[in-house]
Amino acid sequence: MTLVVTGGIGSGKSLVCSMFADKGIPVYDSDSRTKSLYDSVPGLPARISSALGADVTTPGGLLDRRRLADVIFSDPARLAVLESIVHPEVKKDFLKWRESFSGTAVPFVIMESAIILEKPVFRDIMDKVLVVDAPFGLRLERAMGRDNADAATVRRRMESQKLLNGISDGIVPAEIDFLIVNDGDIDSLSLKVDRLFMKLVGTTGNQENSDMFNR
């Protein structure tokens, strides 16, 4: 089974994933894996350059990430082109990674991604979806402290996550199975993760609590 873990900036989704990892659950970090694919998939930088109509490679043929960022910045059409090339490679990599746990004692695996709910290409790999959320102001405060950034900079980044911001406002899409509200201390978050873990491995029946729902 694949549990997708997602959440907006400052929600604490990576912390939740680390708590699951401490319980022996493998976690596929989409961000870091995508960055590694740029360098490991043969010909990928050249394919990206060709599709974008701009050279985004280094003299050695690797991806020039700064140049790529300049090309797609504020250009949704070019970003969509990039995603149409990269996301299938990420999906292929994830499926191969997940298959490596087939036949083991691992009860489920996690795919951590901030954007997955908005990308249909990944829909058929999502067995269950967990959203980690917190009030908008608290997420803003956390992100500012974590990134040493001013409020305006963080707000601009947060504004791009419209679907996840909507969840903070109480608009919960139907495809979400579990919601953990991370608005307390680490101990309270750990307790919520423990409850969900036990639910997922079938040891607690259908026990509910006010901080987590499942459909």
C-alpha positions as YAML, in Angstrom:
chain: A
units: angstrom
residues:
- id: 1
  name: MET
  ca: [0.00, 0.00, 0.00]
- id: 2
  name: THR
  ca: [1.13, 3.52, -0.76]
- id: 3
  name: LEU
  ca: [0.32, 6.30, 1.67]
- id: 4
  name: VAL
  ca: [0.81, 9.72, 0.13]
- id: 5
  name: VAL
  ca: [1.80, 12.36, 2.68]
- id: 6
  name: THR
  ca: [1.33, 15.95, 1.61]
- id: 7
  name: GLY
  ca: [0.87, 19.35, 3.19]
- id: 8
  name: GLY
  ca: [1.51, 23.02, 2.70]
- id: 9
  name: ILE
  ca: [4.65, 24.96, 3.54]
- id: 10
  name: GLY
  ca: [5.26, 24.91, 7.29]
- id: 11
  name: SER
  ca: [2.69, 22.18, 7.96]
- id: 12
  name: GLY
  ca: [5.21, 19.66, 9.26]
- id: 13
  name: LYS
  ca: [4.73, 16.93, 6.65]
- id: 14
  name: SER
  ca: [8.45, 16.11, 6.58]
- id: 15
  name: LEU
  ca: [8.44, 15.78, 10.37]
- id: 16
  name: VAL
  ca: [5.48, 13.43, 10.15]
- id: 17
  name: CYS
  ca: [7.31, 11.39, 7.52]
- id: 18
  name: SER
  ca: [10.36, 11.16, 9.76]
- id: 19
  name: MET
  ca: [8.13, 9.84, 12.55]
- id: 20
  name: PHE
  ca: [6.82, 7.13, 10.24]
- id: 21
  name: ALA
  ca: [10.39, 6.37, 9.16]
- id: 22
  name: ASP
  ca: [11.33, 5.86, 12.81]
- id: 23
  name: LYS
  ca: [8.68, 3.11, 12.85]
- id: 24
  name: GLY
  ca: [10.35, 1.37, 9.92]
- id: 25
  name: ILE
  ca: [8.17, 2.76, 7.14]
- id: 26
  name: PRO
  ca: [10.14, 3.54, 3.94]
- id: 27
  name: VAL
  ca: [9.69, 7.12, 2.74]
- id: 28
  name: TYR
  ca: [10.15, 8.27, -0.85]
- id: 29
  name: ASP
  ca: [11.10, 11.97, -0.73]
- id: 30
  name: SER
  ca: [9.88, 13.24, -4.09]
- id: 31
  name: ASP
  ca: [11.91, 16.46, -3.98]
- id: 32
  name: SER
  ca: [15.29, 14.84, -3.40]
- id: 33
  name: ARG
  ca: [14.59, 11.92, -5.73]
- id: 34
  name: THR
  ca: [13.57, 14.29, -8.53]
- id: 35
  name: LYS
  ca: [16.83, 16.22, -8.16]
- id: 36
  name: SER
  ca: [18.82, 13.00, -8.37]
- id: 37
  name: LEU
  ca: [16.92, 11.92, -11.51]
- id: 38
  name: TYR
  ca: [18.06, 15.04, -13.34]
- id: 39
  name: ASP
  ca: [21.59, 13.69, -13.10]
- id: 40
  name: SER
  ca: [20.96, 9.95, -13.31]
- id: 41
  name: VAL
  ca: [18.45, 9.50, -16.17]
- id: 42
  name: PRO
  ca: [20.43, 9.33, -19.42]
- id: 43
  name: GLY
  ca: [19.66, 12.20, -21.79]
- id: 44
  name: LEU
  ca: [17.10, 13.85, -19.50]
- id: 45
  name: PRO
  ca: [18.75, 17.32, -19.43]
- id: 46
  name: ALA
  ca: [18.99, 17.29, -23.25]
- id: 47
  name: ARG
  ca: [15.33, 16.27, -23.56]
- id: 48
  name: ILE
  ca: [14.34, 19.10, -21.26]
- id: 49
  name: SER
  ca: [16.39, 21.62, -23.23]
- id: 50
  name: SER
  ca: [14.84, 20.50, -26.50]
- id: 51
  name: ALA
  ca: [11.28, 20.65, -25.16]
- id: 52
  name: LEU
  ca: [11.75, 24.09, -23.60]
- id: 53
  name: GLY
  ca: [13.54, 25.50, -26.63]
- id: 54
  name: ALA
  ca: [16.34, 26.73, -24.38]
- id: 55
  name: ASP
  ca: [19.67, 25.24, -23.42]
- id: 56
  name: VAL
  ca: [19.54, 24.43, -19.71]
- id: 57
  name: THR
  ca: [22.60, 22.17, -19.61]
- id: 58
  name: THR
  ca: [26.12, 22.68, -18.36]
- id: 59
  name: PRO
  ca: [29.14, 22.24, -20.66]
- id: 60
  name: GLY
  ca: [29.38, 18.71, -19.26]
- id: 61
  name: GLY
  ca: [25.81, 17.87, -20.24]
- id: 62
  name: LEU
  ca: [24.29, 18.00, -16.77]
- id: 63
  name: LEU
  ca: [21.27, 20.08, -15.85]
- id: 64
  name: ASP
  ca: [22.01, 23.72, -15.04]
- id: 65
  name: ARG
  ca: [19.42, 24.18, -12.30]
- id: 66
  name: ARG
  ca: [19.87, 27.94, -12.06]
- id: 67
  name: ARG
  ca: [19.38, 28.33, -15.80]
- id: 68
  name: LEU
  ca: [16.33, 26.07, -15.67]
- id: 69
  name: ALA
  ca: [14.83, 28.14, -12.87]
- id: 70
  name: ASP
  ca: [15.36, 31.31, -14.91]
- id: 71
  name: VAL
  ca: [13.66, 29.76, -17.96]
- id: 72
  name: ILE
  ca: [10.52, 28.50, -16.17]
- id: 73
  name: PHE
  ca: [10.20, 31.37, -13.67]
- id: 74
  name: SER
  ca: [6.80, 33.03, -14.06]
- id: 75
  name: ASP
  ca: [6.11, 30.95, -17.19]
- id: 76
  name: PRO
  ca: [3.35, 28.41, -16.42]
- id: 77
  name: ALA
  ca: [3.44, 27.02, -19.96]
- id: 78
  name: ARG
  ca: [7.13, 26.13, -19.75]
- id: 79
  name: LEU
  ca: [6.67, 24.74, -16.24]
- id: 80
  name: ALA
  ca: [3.92, 22.47, -17.59]
- id: 81
  name: VAL
  ca: [6.26, 21.28, -20.34]
- id: 82
  name: LEU
  ca: [8.97, 20.51, -17.78]
- id: 83
  name: GLU
  ca: [6.53, 18.59, -15.59]
- id: 84
  name: SER
  ca: [5.25, 16.57, -18.56]
- id: 85
  name: ILE
  ca: [8.79, 15.23, -18.99]
- id: 86
  name: VAL
  ca: [9.93, 14.91, -15.40]
- id: 87
  name: HIS
  ca: [6.83, 13.59, -13.63]
- id: 88
  name: PRO
  ca: [6.62, 10.35, -15.65]
- id: 89
  name: GLU
  ca: [10.27, 9.74, -14.79]
- id: 90
  name: VAL
  ca: [9.50, 10.31, -11.09]
- id: 91
  name: LYS
  ca: [6.55, 7.93, -11.26]
- id: 92
  name: LYS
  ca: [8.67, 5.26, -12.95]
- id: 93
  name: ASP
  ca: [11.38, 5.70, -10.31]
- id: 94
  name: PHE
  ca: [8.85, 5.50, -7.48]
- id: 95
  name: LEU
  ca: [7.25, 2.31, -8.82]
- id: 96
  name: LYS
  ca: [10.67, 0.67, -9.09]
- id: 97
  name: TRP
  ca: [11.52, 1.83, -5.55]
- id: 98
  name: ARG
  ca: [8.19, 0.55, -4.19]
- id: 99
  name: GLU
  ca: [8.63, -2.82, -5.88]
- id: 100
  name: SER
  ca: [11.89, -3.28, -3.99]
- id: 101
  name: PHE
  ca: [9.84, -3.77, -0.80]
- id: 102
  name: SER
  ca: [7.55, -6.41, -2.31]
- id: 103
  name: GLY
  ca: [7.59, -9.59, -0.25]
- id: 104
  name: THR
  ca: [9.08, -7.89, 2.80]
- id: 105
  name: ALA
  ca: [7.48, -7.29, 6.19]
- id: 106
  name: VAL
  ca: [6.96, -3.58, 5.40]
- id: 107
  name: PRO
  ca: [3.20, -2.91, 5.86]
- id: 108
  name: PHE
  ca: [3.14, 0.13, 3.58]
- id: 109
  name: VAL
  ca: [5.37, 2.77, 2.00]
- id: 110
  name: ILE
  ca: [5.10, 6.56, 1.91]
- id: 111
  name: MET
  ca: [5.45, 9.00, -0.94]
- id: 112
  name: GLU
  ca: [6.09, 12.50, 0.38]
- id: 113
  name: SER
  ca: [5.09, 15.25, -2.04]
- id: 114
  name: ALA
  ca: [3.75, 18.79, -1.77]
- id: 115
  name: ILE
  ca: [2.24, 18.86, -5.26]
- id: 116
  name: ILE
  ca: [0.86, 15.38, -5.85]
- id: 117
  name: LEU
  ca: [-2.84, 16.18, -5.37]
- id: 118
  name: GLU
  ca: [-2.70, 18.59, -8.30]
- id: 119
  name: LYS
  ca: [-0.94, 16.15, -10.67]
- id: 120
  name: PRO
  ca: [-3.23, 13.52, -12.25]
- id: 121
  name: VAL
  ca: [-0.28, 11.45, -13.50]
- id: 122
  name: PHE
  ca: [0.24, 10.18, -9.94]
- id: 123
  name: ARG
  ca: [-3.41, 9.43, -9.14]
- id: 124
  name: ASP
  ca: [-3.24, 5.69, -9.75]
- id: 125
  name: ILE
  ca: [-0.43, 5.14, -7.25]
- id: 126
  name: MET
  ca: [-2.28, 6.73, -4.32]
- id: 127
  name: ASP
  ca: [-3.94, 4.13, -2.10]
- id: 128
  name: LYS
  ca: [-4.44, 6.46, 0.85]
- id: 129
  name: VAL
  ca: [-3.76, 10.19, 1.23]
- id: 130
  name: LEU
  ca: [-2.71, 11.94, 4.42]
- id: 131
  name: VAL
  ca: [-2.67, 15.72, 4.61]
- id: 132
  name: VAL
  ca: [-0.68, 17.37, 7.38]
- id: 133
  name: ASP
  ca: [-2.08, 20.81, 8.07]
- id: 134
  name: ALA
  ca: [-1.88, 23.73, 10.49]
- id: 135
  name: PRO
  ca: [-3.45, 27.19, 10.65]
- id: 136
  name: PHE
  ca: [-2.10, 29.52, 7.96]
- id: 137
  name: GLY
  ca: [-0.51, 31.94, 10.44]
- id: 138
  name: LEU
  ca: [1.28, 29.14, 12.25]
- id: 139
  name: ARG
  ca: [2.59, 27.67, 8.98]
- id: 140
  name: LEU
  ca: [3.83, 31.13, 7.99]
- id: 141
  name: GLU
  ca: [5.63, 31.56, 11.31]
- id: 142
  name: ARG
  ca: [7.27, 28.13, 11.08]
- id: 143
  name: ALA
  ca: [8.45, 28.65, 7.52]
- id: 144
  name: MET
  ca: [9.91, 32.05, 8.34]
- id: 145
  name: GLY
  ca: [11.88, 30.58, 11.23]
- id: 146
  name: ARG
  ca: [12.99, 27.50, 9.30]
- id: 147
  name: ASP
  ca: [14.14, 29.36, 6.18]
- id: 148
  name: ASN
  ca: [15.21, 32.60, 7.88]
- id: 149
  name: ALA
  ca: [12.94, 34.43, 5.42]
- id: 150
  name: ASP
  ca: [10.68, 37.45, 5.70]
- id: 151
  name: ALA
  ca: [6.89, 37.14, 5.71]
- id: 152
  name: ALA
  ca: [6.42, 38.54, 2.20]
- id: 153
  name: THR
  ca: [8.80, 35.99, 0.67]
- id: 154
  name: VAL
  ca: [7.14, 33.06, 2.43]
- id: 155
  name: ARG
  ca: [3.65, 34.31, 1.58]
- id: 156
  name: ARG
  ca: [4.55, 34.38, -2.11]
- id: 157
  name: ARG
  ca: [5.64, 30.74, -1.93]
- id: 158
  name: MET
  ca: [2.54, 29.77, 0.02]
- id: 159
  name: GLU
  ca: [0.21, 31.47, -2.44]
- id: 160
  name: SER
  ca: [1.18, 28.95, -5.12]
- id: 161
  name: GLN
  ca: [-0.29, 26.13, -3.00]
- id: 162
  name: LYS
  ca: [-3.93, 27.06, -3.49]
- id: 163
  name: LEU
  ca: [-5.36, 23.58, -2.90]
- id: 164
  name: LEU
  ca: [-3.39, 23.08, 0.32]
- id: 165
  name: ASN
  ca: [-4.23, 26.57, 1.54]
- id: 166
  name: GLY
  ca: [-7.88, 25.71, 0.96]
- id: 167
  name: ILE
  ca: [-7.54, 22.77, 3.33]
- id: 168
  name: SER
  ca: [-6.35, 25.19, 6.02]
- id: 169
  name: ASP
  ca: [-9.61, 27.06, 5.40]
- id: 170
  name: GLY
  ca: [-11.68, 23.91, 5.83]
- id: 171
  name: ILE
  ca: [-12.07, 22.91, 2.17]
- id: 172
  name: VAL
  ca: [-11.07, 19.25, 2.15]
- id: 173
  name: PRO
  ca: [-11.01, 17.45, -1.25]
- id: 174
  name: ALA
  ca: [-12.75, 14.09, -1.47]
- id: 175
  name: GLU
  ca: [-9.56, 12.17, -2.26]
- id: 176
  name: ILE
  ca: [-8.08, 12.90, 1.17]
- id: 177
  name: ASP
  ca: [-8.39, 9.95, 3.56]
- id: 178
  name: PHE
  ca: [-6.65, 11.30, 6.65]
- id: 179
  name: LEU
  ca: [-6.01, 14.76, 8.06]
- id: 180
  name: ILE
  ca: [-3.61, 15.49, 10.90]
- id: 181
  name: VAL
  ca: [-3.67, 19.00, 12.33]
- id: 182
  name: ASN
  ca: [-0.18, 19.87, 13.55]
- id: 183
  name: ASP
  ca: [-0.99, 22.80, 15.80]
- id: 184
  name: GLY
  ca: [0.64, 21.66, 19.03]
- id: 185
  name: ASP
  ca: [3.97, 20.42, 20.30]
- id: 186
  name: ILE
  ca: [6.01, 17.48, 19.00]
- id: 187
  name: ASP
  ca: [4.60, 15.12, 21.63]
- id: 188
  name: SER
  ca: [1.02, 15.78, 20.55]
- id: 189
  name: LEU
  ca: [1.98, 15.32, 16.89]
- id: 190
  name: SER
  ca: [3.77, 12.08, 17.71]
- id: 191
  name: LEU
  ca: [0.63, 10.79, 19.42]
- id: 192
  name: LYS
  ca: [-1.46, 11.56, 16.32]
- id: 193
  name: VAL
  ca: [1.07, 9.78, 14.10]
- id: 194
  name: ASP
  ca: [1.02, 6.79, 16.47]
- id: 195
  name: ARG
  ca: [-2.77, 6.59, 16.24]
- id: 196
  name: LEU
  ca: [-2.74, 6.75, 12.47]
- id: 197
  name: PHE
  ca: [0.05, 4.18, 12.24]
- id: 198
  name: MET
  ca: [-1.93, 1.75, 14.36]
- id: 199
  name: LYS
  ca: [-5.01, 2.39, 12.26]
- id: 200
  name: LEU
  ca: [-3.09, 1.72, 9.05]
- id: 201
  name: VAL
  ca: [-1.63, -1.56, 10.28]
- id: 202
  name: GLY
  ca: [-5.05, -2.62, 11.54]
- id: 203
  name: THR
  ca: [-4.48, -2.69, 15.28]
- id: 204
  name: THR
  ca: [-7.04, -0.16, 16.49]
- id: 205
  name: GLY
  ca: [-10.19, -0.82, 14.49]
- id: 206
  name: ASN
  ca: [-11.99, 2.41, 13.60]
- id: 207
  name: GLN
  ca: [-11.02, 4.55, 16.57]
- id: 208
  name: GLU
  ca: [-11.48, 8.25, 15.80]
- id: 209
  name: ASN
  ca: [-10.30, 11.42, 17.50]
- id: 210
  name: SER
  ca: [-11.01, 15.08, 17.03]
- id: 211
  name: ASP
  ca: [-7.60, 15.81, 15.51]
- id: 212
  name: MET
  ca: [-7.69, 13.19, 12.77]
- id: 213
  name: PHE
  ca: [-10.38, 11.91, 10.47]
- id: 214
  name: ASN
  ca: [-10.54, 9.12, 7.97]
- id: 215
  name: ARG
  ca: [-12.97, 8.38, 5.17]
...
